[in-house]
Amino acid sequence: MKGLCVKKFFSVFLFFFLFPFLFAEAASPLKVYMVLWNGCEDACRGFLDYLKSSRLNVEIVQRNLDKKTDQISALIEEVKETSPDLLVTWGTLATLEMLGTENNGPVSKYGAVPALFMVVSQPVESGLVSSLVSQGRNITGVMHLVALSDQLQYARQIIPFKRLGIIYNPTETNAQIAVQQLKHYASLMNFDLLEKPVPLNKKKKPDAKTITGLVSELAEAKTDLIYLGPDAFMNTNRKILIDAATAFSIPVFSASEGAVRHDNALFAFVHRYYTVGQMAGRKAFKMLKDKIQAYDIPIESPQRALLVVNMTAAQKIGIYPPLSLMQNADLINIPEKE
């Protein structure tokens, strides 16, 4: 009887001794601060789904830039004030605005706050980091862009193009990088590159009203195919580009799947955004749960890419990929049989 009382006493003692610590843990979730370019799309959902499935006690704050950068200064101050456990950014513009480049300041604007990016196409070329591994900033992330050489090889299997056109924002880093890479591959793969930078308006901003005319110029030059690259301005205005190209029966292939799924570009060879988000979630788990430093986690992209083909677009312009490619492709917007 005495032994039973002693056991009960220790059980009660341990409960009241441990209870404050258990309560403190439950009341102090890890804080994740997300800066999104255009709301919570597939990559964001993949990230959130992964963290939810991991059962980490996480409090997530989302800030949406709505495709503009005028909120950046306020968001930087909020990060400094709140000092979250992890800063997550979506897209190249948002990431560069929030984190800067490697050469424009200290390792991090936020001291000990680690950063994780997703859907950044050229982290080294844009100056964000010096390399994908063993770089000096407390940053890691997931790239979404399939190597341009692979994109072009797939495009050649679908359309044996001789003249490739690109309309791009001449003030945007990603667009400039894409054009330079295309120039390199044009000589290696024996095609002509037709460049059309979007003219700037009086405010030194690219003028979306000129896009239709630039497509017309590409049509007059007998362009076989138009490439919609990793260009935030052109992707914001991609419907104008694609509608104009379709009117001239010029196929458009895209560096990202959204233009194929939502705006009738013909095809894209891509890493799925949801997969990118899931991969970013795994990296976040390593930092938040396992306490691995961001700079010790390599920057990488998913291993497998996917060909996405818009079958309604194919029907409109009368160009279909070979059956050998379509067997493993994601065929979307398939027209209903009459």
Steps between C-alpha positions, in 0.01 A plus 500: 500500500782733594678422171187581304471837672863578422445416131194724489695779667780481244250479213325815621838668561627419151177620341510838671877527447479427126169670429641857474763383253246315287271799505784736412589285198140496381470876551819583311468377141784546255442809289517487120468827308405459132532768232293401194503663158142432392312323775525141614523293180615140443855532639369677810233232547759224462714668766209543742375145443844360581530695824147397597581134442822534704294595808743774596357764732528788254343842478501627140466865402433568131563831330390538136681752278226477235764523224634832632807593704373814674442309827855366526640761742215442744539124479875523565430704812237249613747213464759690701248578775341154526818293439326185368666159511491483119445746216350345184486685167327415170648602166816676388379860538360451849811308605748756370300786649481333841850349514708709261795357311809346653713803417272780619533460875544263795424129499141575596297815550332333793786374716429144610179455296558221243335531161347248261394588145292313246424560131826687438634409158857633504628540860868509400468700178277759672763554771288365785769244593844414369432128457236234561704331776739630764403862443546767764146623564254353748270416209381188325221429257344312212531596134207437269655554159603203284838556335450707186694247291247230600207731423637573154570134425140409585375792294702380201335158523158664483576775248821486292538877525756707312389840632427542871348825624500654848324813625641610832532771763846653446511631860447163668796287612342161425399610151848633425656173614258296286585703188873457557455125541285481186773679304746237619280208400401660169854450370529150647161378375503688171192723525441872458398692810261790438507732804228754568556705816183672618532880457498708820245773570569845644527350849773262376264204535432242225187586305258207475312675218789429263495119543244432224703706253819314594326167435395634160865583425600144592229366270630713212848359565363144456559401864437128554461509878482758782663436837334640813790504743537558875392862470261641763375784277434277201335236716272766647407595142530155347137483385563796268805322356334160461176635349696702244727206416199269459344747255813456285508121563835530676540247783622622840703287735549606857758467775218449755182296500256781587505641147404157364238418760326836510580701188532255207874491442563179306746322728754526780770266632491574870541409861152510650450791740331277758803269496728802543294606803514153654876495457524841665288364785751220557781755520298709745447193717876441512556856617211525746502150647854372450661845547716465188634833378369623165850533352558128570200399286574500124290707263346262247206421277277190473659211313222423253348744253167471321378594153165684524301537178187709448293299253254782429794720396631215285165472325481877437838523328503147357826386665514187713802348678616156381325203660829388651502818714129514570496157661677633810375858483234675704232576239265774614201690357410210274219614266171318538395283210212641302 
